[in-house]
Amino acid sequence: MAKLVNLPERRDVDGTWHQVLRDVCYWCGCHYLYAEDDHDLVWEPGTAQEKACSDEDCECHTAPLVGQHRD
């Protein structure tokens, strides 16, 4: 549990705070965040594409989820 104390936090669409972890989009390679307590709750990069991005038309850029659940 002590490892989670220093994790960054983000608010979801309902205004609830969550500690977040970083992962990589399987489709384009850009990083996104997901809630430590709910792995389907994500904050995708949107217009913040990384140099190594392989697909600027990936949904994490064109229709990003920001503090929302994946369907």
Backbone as XML, in Angstrom:
<?xml version="1.0"?>
<chain id="A" units="angstrom">
  <residue number="1" name="MET">
    <atom name="N" x="0.825" y="-1.197" z="0.000"/>
    <atom name="CA" x="0.000" y="0.000" z="0.000"/>
    <atom name="C" x="0.862" y="1.250" z="0.000"/>
  </residue>
  <residue number="2" name="ALA">
    <atom name="N" x="2.021" y="1.238" z="0.608"/>
    <atom name="CA" x="2.878" y="2.425" z="0.677"/>
    <atom name="C" x="3.313" y="2.899" z="-0.698"/>
  </residue>
  <residue number="3" name="LYS">
    <atom name="N" x="3.395" y="1.994" z="-1.662"/>
    <atom name="CA" x="3.795" y="2.369" z="-3.008"/>
    <atom name="C" x="2.797" y="3.332" z="-3.658"/>
  </residue>
  <residue number="4" name="LEU">
    <atom name="N" x="1.548" y="3.277" z="-3.277"/>
    <atom name="CA" x="0.512" y="4.082" z="-3.899"/>
    <atom name="C" x="0.460" y="5.513" z="-3.366"/>
  </residue>
  <residue number="5" name="VAL">
    <atom name="N" x="1.119" y="5.788" z="-2.273"/>
    <atom name="CA" x="1.042" y="7.099" z="-1.637"/>
    <atom name="C" x="1.544" y="8.213" z="-2.550"/>
  </residue>
  <residue number="6" name="ASN">
    <atom name="N" x="2.559" y="7.945" z="-3.347"/>
    <atom name="CA" x="3.171" y="8.976" z="-4.176"/>
    <atom name="C" x="2.682" y="8.997" z="-5.622"/>
  </residue>
  <residue number="7" name="LEU">
    <atom name="N" x="1.650" y="8.274" z="-5.940"/>
    <atom name="CA" x="1.128" y="8.286" z="-7.304"/>
    <atom name="C" x="0.432" y="9.609" z="-7.598"/>
  </residue>
  <residue number="8" name="PRO">
    <atom name="N" x="0.552" y="10.089" z="-8.839"/>
    <atom name="CA" x="-0.195" y="11.298" z="-9.202"/>
    <atom name="C" x="-1.695" y="11.024" z="-9.183"/>
  </residue>
  <residue number="9" name="GLU">
    <atom name="N" x="-2.480" y="12.085" z="-9.095"/>
    <atom name="CA" x="-3.932" y="11.937" z="-9.063"/>
    <atom name="C" x="-4.578" y="12.752" z="-10.174"/>
  </residue>
  <residue number="10" name="ARG">
    <atom name="N" x="-5.719" y="12.271" z="-10.645"/>
    <atom name="CA" x="-6.523" y="12.972" z="-11.641"/>
    <atom name="C" x="-7.977" y="12.833" z="-11.250"/>
  </residue>
  <residue number="11" name="ARG">
    <atom name="N" x="-8.791" y="13.804" z="-11.670"/>
    <atom name="CA" x="-10.242" y="13.721" z="-11.440"/>
    <atom name="C" x="-10.914" y="13.052" z="-12.627"/>
  </residue>
  <residue number="12" name="ASP">
    <atom name="N" x="-11.939" y="12.266" z="-12.327"/>
    <atom name="CA" x="-12.738" y="11.692" z="-13.403"/>
    <atom name="C" x="-13.838" y="12.687" z="-13.791"/>
  </residue>
  <residue number="13" name="VAL">
    <atom name="N" x="-14.684" y="12.317" z="-14.710"/>
    <atom name="CA" x="-15.728" y="13.224" z="-15.184"/>
    <atom name="C" x="-16.734" y="13.586" z="-14.100"/>
  </residue>
  <residue number="14" name="ASP">
    <atom name="N" x="-16.820" y="12.769" z="-13.050"/>
    <atom name="CA" x="-17.729" y="13.048" z="-11.938"/>
    <atom name="C" x="-17.074" y="13.879" z="-10.841"/>
  </residue>
  <residue number="15" name="GLY">
    <atom name="N" x="-15.792" y="14.186" z="-11.003"/>
    <atom name="CA" x="-15.075" y="14.992" z="-10.026"/>
    <atom name="C" x="-14.400" y="14.199" z="-8.919"/>
  </residue>
  <residue number="16" name="THR">
    <atom name="N" x="-14.445" y="12.874" z="-8.992"/>
    <atom name="CA" x="-13.805" y="12.024" z="-7.990"/>
    <atom name="C" x="-12.318" y="11.880" z="-8.311"/>
  </residue>
  <residue number="17" name="TRP">
    <atom name="N" x="-11.474" y="12.001" z="-7.287"/>
    <atom name="CA" x="-10.029" y="11.867" z="-7.470"/>
    <atom name="C" x="-9.630" y="10.401" z="-7.483"/>
  </residue>
  <residue number="18" name="HIS">
    <atom name="N" x="-8.658" y="10.071" z="-8.363"/>
    <atom name="CA" x="-8.119" y="8.713" z="-8.468"/>
    <atom name="C" x="-6.613" y="8.795" z="-8.607"/>
  </residue>
  <residue number="19" name="GLN">
    <atom name="N" x="-5.914" y="7.875" z="-7.965"/>
    <atom name="CA" x="-4.492" y="7.743" z="-8.218"/>
    <atom name="C" x="-4.339" y="7.056" z="-9.568"/>
  </residue>
  <residue number="20" name="VAL">
    <atom name="N" x="-3.374" y="7.522" z="-10.367"/>
    <atom name="CA" x="-3.253" y="7.013" z="-11.728"/>
    <atom name="C" x="-1.886" y="6.392" z="-11.989"/>
  </residue>
  <residue number="21" name="LEU">
    <atom name="N" x="-1.895" y="5.453" z="-12.910"/>
    <atom name="CA" x="-0.697" y="4.779" z="-13.393"/>
    <atom name="C" x="-0.579" y="5.036" z="-14.891"/>
  </residue>
  <residue number="22" name="ARG">
    <atom name="N" x="0.600" y="4.861" z="-15.418"/>
    <atom name="CA" x="0.857" y="5.148" z="-16.832"/>
    <atom name="C" x="0.978" y="3.848" z="-17.617"/>
  </residue>
  <residue number="23" name="ASP">
    <atom name="N" x="0.438" y="3.845" z="-18.831"/>
    <atom name="CA" x="0.532" y="2.688" z="-19.716"/>
    <atom name="C" x="0.687" y="3.197" z="-21.143"/>
  </residue>
  <residue number="24" name="VAL">
    <atom name="N" x="0.837" y="2.281" z="-22.085"/>
    <atom name="CA" x="1.052" y="2.633" z="-23.488"/>
    <atom name="C" x="-0.120" y="2.141" z="-24.322"/>
  </residue>
  <residue number="25" name="CYS">
    <atom name="N" x="-0.613" y="2.980" z="-25.207"/>
    <atom name="CA" x="-1.694" y="2.601" z="-26.130"/>
    <atom name="C" x="-1.207" y="1.455" z="-27.021"/>
  </residue>
  <residue number="26" name="TYR">
    <atom name="N" x="-1.933" y="0.357" z="-27.036"/>
    <atom name="CA" x="-1.535" y="-0.796" z="-27.842"/>
    <atom name="C" x="-1.583" y="-0.495" z="-29.335"/>
  </residue>
  <residue number="27" name="TRP">
    <atom name="N" x="-2.357" y="0.509" z="-29.735"/>
    <atom name="CA" x="-2.538" y="0.803" z="-31.145"/>
    <atom name="C" x="-1.459" y="1.741" z="-31.697"/>
  </residue>
  <residue number="28" name="CYS">
    <atom name="N" x="-1.194" y="2.862" z="-31.013"/>
    <atom name="CA" x="-0.278" y="3.861" z="-31.585"/>
    <atom name="C" x="1.028" y="4.036" z="-30.808"/>
  </residue>
  <residue number="29" name="GLY">
    <atom name="N" x="1.077" y="3.565" z="-29.571"/>
    <atom name="CA" x="2.304" y="3.655" z="-28.789"/>
    <atom name="C" x="2.412" y="4.859" z="-27.877"/>
  </residue>
  <residue number="30" name="CYS">
    <atom name="N" x="1.451" y="5.778" z="-27.884"/>
    <atom name="CA" x="1.479" y="6.935" z="-26.985"/>
    <atom name="C" x="1.079" y="6.509" z="-25.568"/>
  </residue>
  <residue number="31" name="HIS">
    <atom name="N" x="1.519" y="7.263" z="-24.585"/>
    <atom name="CA" x="1.182" y="6.978" z="-23.197"/>
    <atom name="C" x="-0.191" y="7.541" z="-22.824"/>
  </residue>
  <residue number="32" name="TYR">
    <atom name="N" x="-0.863" y="6.846" z="-21.939"/>
    <atom name="CA" x="-2.115" y="7.316" z="-21.360"/>
    <atom name="C" x="-2.098" y="6.957" z="-19.885"/>
  </residue>
  <residue number="33" name="LEU">
    <atom name="N" x="-3.042" y="7.459" z="-19.134"/>
    <atom name="CA" x="-3.150" y="7.168" z="-17.702"/>
    <atom name="C" x="-4.399" y="6.335" z="-17.444"/>
  </residue>
  <residue number="34" name="TYR">
    <atom name="N" x="-4.345" y="5.509" z="-16.408"/>
    <atom name="CA" x="-5.533" y="4.778" z="-15.981"/>
    <atom name="C" x="-5.576" y="4.774" z="-14.458"/>
  </residue>
  <residue number="35" name="ALA">
    <atom name="N" x="-6.769" y="4.668" z="-13.915"/>
    <atom name="CA" x="-6.962" y="4.709" z="-12.465"/>
    <atom name="C" x="-6.453" y="3.424" z="-11.829"/>
  </residue>
  <residue number="36" name="GLU">
    <atom name="N" x="-5.719" y="3.580" z="-10.754"/>
    <atom name="CA" x="-5.178" y="2.425" z="-10.037"/>
    <atom name="C" x="-6.311" y="1.564" z="-9.479"/>
  </residue>
  <residue number="37" name="ASP">
    <atom name="N" x="-7.407" y="2.172" z="-9.075"/>
    <atom name="CA" x="-8.525" y="1.440" z="-8.480"/>
    <atom name="C" x="-9.589" y="0.995" z="-9.480"/>
  </residue>
  <residue number="38" name="ASP">
    <atom name="N" x="-9.439" y="1.367" z="-10.753"/>
    <atom name="CA" x="-10.414" y="1.004" z="-11.791"/>
    <atom name="C" x="-9.716" y="1.094" z="-13.141"/>
  </residue>
  <residue number="39" name="HIS">
    <atom name="N" x="-9.195" y="-0.010" z="-13.625"/>
    <atom name="CA" x="-8.357" y="-0.004" z="-14.827"/>
    <atom name="C" x="-9.101" y="0.362" z="-16.107"/>
  </residue>
  <residue number="40" name="ASP">
    <atom name="N" x="-10.416" y="0.410" z="-16.087"/>
    <atom name="CA" x="-11.186" y="0.836" z="-17.256"/>
    <atom name="C" x="-11.437" y="2.337" z="-17.273"/>
  </residue>
  <residue number="41" name="LEU">
    <atom name="N" x="-10.993" y="3.040" z="-16.257"/>
    <atom name="CA" x="-11.131" y="4.488" z="-16.167"/>
    <atom name="C" x="-9.829" y="5.104" z="-16.677"/>
  </residue>
  <residue number="42" name="VAL">
    <atom name="N" x="-9.897" y="5.816" z="-17.828"/>
    <atom name="CA" x="-8.671" y="6.255" z="-18.499"/>
    <atom name="C" x="-8.657" y="7.748" z="-18.822"/>
  </residue>
  <residue number="43" name="TRP">
    <atom name="N" x="-7.447" y="8.254" z="-19.003"/>
    <atom name="CA" x="-7.183" y="9.616" z="-19.451"/>
    <atom name="C" x="-6.249" y="9.466" z="-20.649"/>
  </residue>
  <residue number="44" name="GLU">
    <atom name="N" x="-6.802" y="9.597" z="-21.856"/>
    <atom name="CA" x="-6.015" y="9.393" z="-23.070"/>
    <atom name="C" x="-5.383" y="10.713" z="-23.523"/>
  </residue>
  <residue number="45" name="PRO">
    <atom name="N" x="-4.355" y="10.643" z="-24.388"/>
    <atom name="CA" x="-3.565" y="11.826" z="-24.705"/>
    <atom name="C" x="-4.243" y="12.885" z="-25.566"/>
  </residue>
  <residue number="46" name="GLY">
    <atom name="N" x="-5.231" y="12.526" z="-26.364"/>
    <atom name="CA" x="-5.864" y="13.531" z="-27.229"/>
    <atom name="C" x="-4.870" y="14.142" z="-28.198"/>
  </residue>
  <residue number="47" name="THR">
    <atom name="N" x="-4.750" y="15.454" z="-28.218"/>
    <atom name="CA" x="-3.859" y="16.125" z="-29.170"/>
    <atom name="C" x="-2.387" y="16.032" z="-28.777"/>
  </residue>
  <residue number="48" name="ALA">
    <atom name="N" x="-2.079" y="15.528" z="-27.595"/>
    <atom name="CA" x="-0.692" y="15.429" z="-27.127"/>
    <atom name="C" x="-0.044" y="14.155" z="-27.662"/>
  </residue>
  <residue number="49" name="GLN">
    <atom name="N" x="0.307" y="14.167" z="-28.942"/>
    <atom name="CA" x="0.941" y="13.002" z="-29.550"/>
    <atom name="C" x="2.436" y="13.011" z="-29.275"/>
  </residue>
  <residue number="50" name="GLU">
    <atom name="N" x="2.992" y="11.836" z="-29.104"/>
    <atom name="CA" x="4.412" y="11.687" z="-28.867"/>
    <atom name="C" x="5.139" y="11.492" z="-30.193"/>
  </residue>
  <residue number="51" name="LYS">
    <atom name="N" x="6.419" y="11.747" z="-30.212"/>
    <atom name="CA" x="7.209" y="11.616" z="-31.442"/>
    <atom name="C" x="7.133" y="10.221" z="-32.038"/>
  </residue>
  <residue number="52" name="ALA">
    <atom name="N" x="7.079" y="9.217" z="-31.180"/>
    <atom name="CA" x="7.063" y="7.832" z="-31.645"/>
    <atom name="C" x="5.665" y="7.339" z="-32.024"/>
  </residue>
  <residue number="53" name="CYS">
    <atom name="N" x="4.661" y="8.217" z="-32.014"/>
    <atom name="CA" x="3.290" y="7.815" z="-32.341"/>
    <atom name="C" x="3.247" y="7.236" z="-33.754"/>
  </residue>
  <residue number="54" name="SER">
    <atom name="N" x="2.627" y="6.064" z="-33.889"/>
    <atom name="CA" x="2.563" y="5.397" z="-35.182"/>
    <atom name="C" x="1.248" y="5.621" z="-35.919"/>
  </residue>
  <residue number="55" name="ASP">
    <atom name="N" x="0.271" y="6.270" z="-35.269"/>
    <atom name="CA" x="-1.037" y="6.457" z="-35.906"/>
    <atom name="C" x="-1.753" y="7.664" z="-35.310"/>
  </residue>
  <residue number="56" name="GLU">
    <atom name="N" x="-1.656" y="8.796" z="-35.970"/>
    <atom name="CA" x="-2.309" y="10.003" z="-35.434"/>
    <atom name="C" x="-3.823" y="9.941" z="-35.543"/>
  </residue>
  <residue number="57" name="ASP">
    <atom name="N" x="-4.357" y="8.946" z="-36.247"/>
    <atom name="CA" x="-5.803" y="8.760" z="-36.346"/>
    <atom name="C" x="-6.339" y="7.756" z="-35.327"/>
  </residue>
  <residue number="58" name="CYS">
    <atom name="N" x="-5.481" y="7.329" z="-34.401"/>
    <atom name="CA" x="-5.897" y="6.407" z="-33.335"/>
    <atom name="C" x="-6.993" y="7.077" z="-32.500"/>
  </residue>
  <residue number="59" name="GLU">
    <atom name="N" x="-7.924" y="6.289" z="-31.992"/>
    <atom name="CA" x="-9.025" y="6.830" z="-31.191"/>
    <atom name="C" x="-8.561" y="7.557" z="-29.940"/>
  </residue>
  <residue number="60" name="CYS">
    <atom name="N" x="-7.388" y="7.208" z="-29.402"/>
    <atom name="CA" x="-6.920" y="7.906" z="-28.197"/>
    <atom name="C" x="-6.544" y="9.346" z="-28.527"/>
  </residue>
  <residue number="61" name="HIS">
    <atom name="N" x="-6.449" y="9.668" z="-29.827"/>
    <atom name="CA" x="-6.202" y="11.042" z="-30.273"/>
    <atom name="C" x="-7.464" y="11.693" z="-30.844"/>
  </residue>
  <residue number="62" name="THR">
    <atom name="N" x="-8.210" y="10.942" z="-31.649"/>
    <atom name="CA" x="-9.373" y="11.517" z="-32.341"/>
    <atom name="C" x="-10.622" y="11.589" z="-31.462"/>
  </residue>
  <residue number="63" name="ALA">
    <atom name="N" x="-10.758" y="10.669" z="-30.518"/>
    <atom name="CA" x="-11.916" y="10.658" z="-29.606"/>
    <atom name="C" x="-11.441" y="10.245" z="-28.219"/>
  </residue>
  <residue number="64" name="PRO">
    <atom name="N" x="-10.572" y="11.056" z="-27.607"/>
    <atom name="CA" x="-9.969" y="10.649" z="-26.334"/>
    <atom name="C" x="-10.966" y="10.583" z="-25.186"/>
  </residue>
  <residue number="65" name="LEU">
    <atom name="N" x="-10.753" y="9.603" z="-24.329"/>
    <atom name="CA" x="-11.504" y="9.498" z="-23.091"/>
    <atom name="C" x="-10.672" y="10.208" z="-22.025"/>
  </residue>
  <residue number="66" name="VAL">
    <atom name="N" x="-11.280" y="11.148" z="-21.327"/>
    <atom name="CA" x="-10.581" y="11.906" z="-20.311"/>
    <atom name="C" x="-11.345" y="11.753" z="-18.994"/>
  </residue>
  <residue number="67" name="GLY">
    <atom name="N" x="-10.857" y="10.806" z="-18.186"/>
    <atom name="CA" x="-11.531" y="10.510" z="-16.925"/>
    <atom name="C" x="-12.842" y="9.786" z="-17.127"/>
  </residue>
  <residue number="68" name="GLN">
    <atom name="N" x="-12.895" y="8.963" z="-18.175"/>
    <atom name="CA" x="-14.111" y="8.222" z="-18.497"/>
    <atom name="C" x="-13.800" y="6.733" z="-18.604"/>
  </residue>
  <residue number="69" name="HIS">
    <atom name="N" x="-14.860" y="5.913" z="-18.516"/>
    <atom name="CA" x="-14.715" y="4.474" z="-18.643"/>
    <atom name="C" x="-14.714" y="4.048" z="-20.100"/>
  </residue>
  <residue number="70" name="ARG">
    <atom name="N" x="-13.892" y="3.076" z="-20.411"/>
    <atom name="CA" x="-13.931" y="2.444" z="-21.731"/>
    <atom name="C" x="-15.186" y="1.598" z="-21.807"/>
  </residue>
  <residue number="71" name="ASP">
    <atom name="N" x="-15.762" y="1.517" z="-22.977"/>
    <atom name="CA" x="-16.954" y="0.678" z="-23.165"/>
    <atom name="C" x="-16.602" y="-0.779" z="-23.227"/>
  </residue>
</chain>
